[in-house]
Amino acid sequence: MKNLGLIANILLTGLIAGTMDILAAIFILAGGNAVGVFKGIASGAFGRAALDGGTEMVIWGAAFHYFIALSWTAAYFVLYPRLPFLKTNKWLNGVAYGSVVWSFMNLIVLPLIGFPQRFSWTGVLTNIAILIVCIGTPVAVFAEKFYSEREISY
């Protein structure tokens, strides 16, 4: 990753984190139902019609999922050099960032788009753990690696 620029690192990291996250959603949360997961994501934009849609809704769901993962990745990479506390402990920051992503998505975005939510502590803790492991930690680790290699090369 040393020779890749900022945009390439964001894209690669977002692709890795997004893939880890979607695989966890498919296999841990949805029992292997990939089509249902992607249609569920698409329903955020297309409503209940997405659940009855075909392949196009699966593609839209994948596109939305990766757009969101890349957006969270880009935000962290942009904030990293500007917020000194992000340079202190990548593991703790990964936990914190995964928790921030969960909070924003579940407490702001999903209610705003009218996505139906069922509350259970098991569900909340499982979802937070997935976002910590699949989004927060890889993004924090790759951002730290990218910026530390840049500092060395000057």
C-alpha positions as CSV (number, residue, x, y, z in Angstrom):
1,M,0.0,0.0,0.0
2,K,3.1,2.2,0.3
3,N,3.2,3.1,-3.3
4,L,-0.5,3.8,-3.6
5,G,-1.9,7.3,-3.3
6,L,-4.6,8.5,-1.0
7,I,-7.5,7.7,-3.3
8,A,-6.3,4.2,-4.1
9,N,-5.8,3.5,-0.4
10,I,-9.4,4.7,0.4
11,L,-10.8,2.6,-2.4
12,L,-8.8,-0.5,-1.4
13,T,-9.6,-0.1,2.3
14,G,-13.3,0.6,1.6
15,L,-13.5,-2.4,-0.7
16,I,-11.9,-4.7,2.0
17,A,-14.0,-3.2,4.8
18,G,-17.2,-3.2,2.8
19,T,-16.6,-6.9,1.7
20,M,-15.9,-8.0,5.3
21,D,-19.0,-6.1,6.5
22,I,-21.4,-7.5,3.8
23,L,-20.1,-11.1,4.3
24,A,-20.7,-10.7,8.1
25,A,-24.2,-9.4,7.4
26,I,-25.0,-12.2,5.0
27,F,-23.6,-15.1,7.0
28,I,-24.0,-13.9,10.6
29,L,-27.2,-11.9,10.5
30,A,-29.1,-13.3,7.5
31,G,-28.2,-17.0,7.6
32,G,-26.6,-16.9,4.1
33,N,-29.4,-15.0,2.4
34,A,-27.3,-12.6,0.2
35,V,-30.2,-11.7,-2.1
36,G,-32.3,-10.7,0.9
37,V,-29.5,-8.6,2.4
38,F,-28.9,-6.7,-0.8
39,K,-32.6,-6.1,-1.5
40,G,-33.0,-4.9,2.1
41,I,-30.2,-2.4,1.5
42,A,-31.9,-1.3,-1.7
43,S,-35.2,-0.9,0.1
44,G,-33.7,2.1,1.8
45,A,-33.9,4.0,-1.4
46,F,-36.7,2.1,-3.3
47,G,-39.0,1.2,-0.4
48,R,-40.8,-2.1,-0.1
49,A,-40.8,-2.5,-3.9
50,A,-37.1,-3.4,-3.7
51,L,-37.9,-6.6,-1.7
52,D,-40.0,-7.8,-4.7
53,G,-37.6,-6.7,-7.3
54,G,-35.1,-8.8,-9.2
55,T,-31.4,-8.7,-10.0
56,E,-31.5,-5.0,-10.4
57,M,-32.4,-4.5,-6.7
58,V,-29.5,-6.8,-5.7
59,I,-27.1,-4.7,-7.8
60,W,-28.5,-1.4,-6.3
61,G,-28.2,-2.9,-2.8
62,A,-24.5,-3.8,-3.5
63,A,-23.8,-0.4,-5.0
64,F,-25.4,1.4,-2.0
65,H,-23.6,-0.8,0.4
66,Y,-20.1,-0.1,-1.1
67,F,-20.9,3.6,-1.5
68,I,-21.6,3.8,2.3
69,A,-18.5,1.7,3.2
70,L,-16.3,3.9,0.9
71,S,-17.9,7.0,2.4
72,W,-17.1,6.0,6.0
73,T,-13.6,5.0,4.9
74,A,-13.0,8.3,3.1
75,A,-14.2,10.2,6.2
76,Y,-11.7,8.5,8.4
77,F,-8.8,8.9,6.0
78,V,-9.6,12.6,5.7
79,L,-10.0,13.1,9.4
80,Y,-6.9,11.1,10.4
81,P,-4.2,13.8,9.8
82,R,-6.5,16.5,11.2
83,L,-7.5,14.9,14.5
84,P,-4.4,14.1,16.7
85,F,-6.2,11.6,18.9
86,L,-6.6,9.3,15.8
87,K,-2.9,8.7,15.9
88,T,-2.8,7.4,19.5
89,N,-4.2,3.9,19.3
90,K,-5.5,2.3,16.1
91,W,-7.2,-0.6,18.0
92,L,-9.1,1.7,20.3
93,N,-9.9,4.0,17.5
94,G,-11.2,1.1,15.4
95,V,-13.6,0.2,18.3
96,A,-14.7,3.8,18.6
97,Y,-15.1,4.3,14.9
98,G,-17.1,1.1,14.4
99,S,-19.4,2.3,17.3
100,V,-19.7,5.7,15.7
101,V,-20.7,4.1,12.4
102,W,-23.3,1.9,14.1
103,S,-24.7,4.9,16.0
104,F,-25.0,7.1,13.0
105,M,-26.5,4.5,10.7
106,N,-28.9,3.0,13.3
107,L,-29.9,6.1,15.2
108,I,-30.0,8.6,12.4
109,V,-29.9,7.2,8.8
110,L,-32.2,4.1,9.2
111,P,-34.9,6.0,11.1
112,L,-34.8,8.9,8.5
113,I,-35.3,6.5,5.6
114,G,-38.1,4.7,7.5
115,F,-36.2,1.4,7.6
116,P,-38.0,-1.0,10.0
117,Q,-36.0,-1.8,13.1
118,R,-36.5,-4.3,15.9
119,F,-34.6,-3.7,19.1
120,S,-32.8,-6.4,21.0
121,W,-29.7,-6.2,23.0
122,T,-28.3,-9.3,21.2
123,G,-28.9,-7.6,17.8
124,V,-27.4,-4.3,18.9
125,L,-24.3,-5.9,20.3
126,T,-23.9,-8.2,17.3
127,N,-24.2,-5.4,14.9
128,I,-21.8,-3.1,16.8
129,A,-19.3,-6.0,17.0
130,I,-19.6,-6.5,13.2
131,L,-19.0,-2.9,12.5
132,I,-16.0,-2.7,14.9
133,V,-14.4,-5.8,13.4
134,C,-15.3,-5.2,9.7
135,I,-15.3,-1.4,9.3
136,G,-13.8,0.4,12.3
137,T,-10.7,-1.7,12.8
138,P,-9.6,-2.3,9.2
139,V,-10.1,1.4,8.4
140,A,-8.2,2.6,11.5
141,V,-5.3,0.1,10.8
142,F,-5.0,0.9,7.1
143,A,-5.2,4.7,7.7
144,E,-2.5,4.5,10.3
145,K,-0.4,2.4,8.0
146,F,-0.9,4.7,5.1
147,Y,0.0,7.9,7.0
148,S,2.9,6.4,8.9
149,E,4.5,5.3,5.6
150,R,4.0,8.8,4.3
151,E,5.7,10.4,7.3
152,I,8.7,8.0,6.9
153,S,9.1,8.8,3.1
154,Y,9.6,12.6,3.7
